[in-house]
Amino acid sequence: MSNVIPLMSKHTEKLMKHEALTALHIFEETGSREEFRKWQECWKKELRIIEQCKGNKLNE
């Protein structure tokens, strides 16, 4: 992911991945998507930047 977003710090990237995996684990255990929704809300800004960077790379 850091190749796509050079401005995202390694710490932020690791934290985002860790929280995503935690939300996935909770979903697998409980079937509830609530934790994943919380994760999406928390990381909305970063997810938008990732999508924009991916779109820009595809247009190059």
C-alpha positions in Angstrom: 0.0 0.0 0.0 2.9 2.4 0.7 3.8 2.2 -3.0 0.4 3.6 -3.8 0.5 6.2 -1.1 4.0 7.5 -0.5 2.6 10.2 2.0 1.1 7.6 4.3 3.4 7.0 7.2 4.4 3.4 8.0 2.9 3.7 11.4 -0.4 4.8 10.0 -0.4 2.1 7.4 0.3 -0.6 10.0 -2.4 0.7 12.4 -4.9 0.8 9.6 -4.1 -2.8 8.6 -4.2 -4.0 12.2 -7.6 -2.4 12.8 -8.9 -3.8 9.5 -7.8 -7.3 10.5 -9.3 -6.9 14.0 -12.7 -5.8 12.4 -12.5 -8.8 10.1 -11.8 -11.2 12.9 -14.8 -9.8 14.9 -17.0 -10.2 11.8 -15.9 -13.8 11.3 -16.6 -14.6 15.0 -19.9 -12.8 15.4 -21.2 -12.2 11.9 -21.7 -8.5 12.8 -20.5 -5.9 10.3 -20.6 -3.1 12.9 -16.9 -3.2 13.7 -16.1 -3.0 10.0 -18.5 0.0 9.6 -16.7 1.7 12.5 -13.3 1.0 10.8 -14.6 2.5 7.5 -15.8 5.6 9.3 -12.5 6.0 11.3 -10.4 5.6 8.2 -12.6 7.4 5.7 -10.1 10.1 4.9 -7.3 7.6 4.3 -9.5 5.3 2.2 -10.5 8.2 0.0 -6.8 9.1 -0.6 -6.0 5.5 -1.4 -8.8 5.3 -4.0 -7.7 8.6 -5.6 -4.1 7.4 -5.8 -5.2 4.1 -7.4 -7.3 6.0 -9.9 -4.4 8.3 -10.7 -2.0 5.4 -11.2 -4.5 3.7 -13.6 -4.8 6.9 -15.6 -1.0 7.2 -16.1 
